[in-house]
Amino acid sequence: MTPRLRGFVEQHPRGTDIGDYVRFVLVLAADDEHQTLVTLETFTDDYWRATSRGAPTRARALHLLGQMLDRIGTSLTRSRPGE
């Protein structure tokens, strides 16, 4: 599955909701707690609502994934002009 996700990343630039979500999933799949924490901090500082900095990394990661999915779902369900 990881190779398929990497291909998807190439189609969606960094800074897009879907692109950032897939990149974060790849970080989580690598199971590197330090990189997960670095990525959490980056996304939280950039534009996502923070979880408590004292919460365990995995709990913070799941909270962030939930926020990302909510945002992606909202953007996918909005009607686009001309449709």
N, C-alpha and C positions, 0 to 999 in steps of 0.2 A: 504494500500500500504506500509505503514511503516514496518509491519512485514516481507513482502517480501523483502524489501530493506535490513533489518537486516540480513536475511538469505543470501543475496548476499554478504554482507560484510564479512561473515564468510568464503566465498570461495575465496576472494581476499584480500590479506594481506595489511596492512598499508604500504605506500610507493610505491604501484603500482598505475598507472594512474587510472584504473577503481576503485580500492578500495578506493583511496582518493576522487574520484569524488562522489561515493555513500555516503561515510562518510560526505562529505560536504553537499550533498543534505539533508541528515538526520539532520544535524545541522540547515540548513535553515528551514526545516519542523517544527522544534521545536519552531521557531519564538522567539528566545532569542537573542536579539541584542548584548548583551555582549559576549555570546559564539560565535556568528557569527563573531564579530570583532576579538576575540582571534584566531579563526580558520583562518580567512583571513590573519592575521599577520603571523601566523605560516607557512601557505602555501606560502605566498609571500616571506618570509625570506628563506624558504627552496629551492624553485626552480621555482616559477612562476614569470612572469613579473609583477611588481608592478603597481597598479593604484595610483593616487595621494592620499597621506595620508589625504588630506583635503576633498576628495570626500565623499559623504554620504555613509554609510555602505552598503545600498542596492545596490547602483550603483557599488561599488567596488565588491560586491558579484556577481553581474551579469557579470561583466567584467571577473572575475576569472572563473566563470562557462563556459563562452565562450572560454577562453583559454584552459580549461580542455577538453571541447568537441572537440576542434580542434586537440588537441594532441591525444586524444583517437581515433578520426576518422582517423587520419593519421596512427596510429599504426595498426588499423584494415584493412586499405586498402593496406598496404604493403604486398607483397607476401612473404610467408614463404618458406624457403628452403625445397625442396622435394615436393612441391605442383605442 
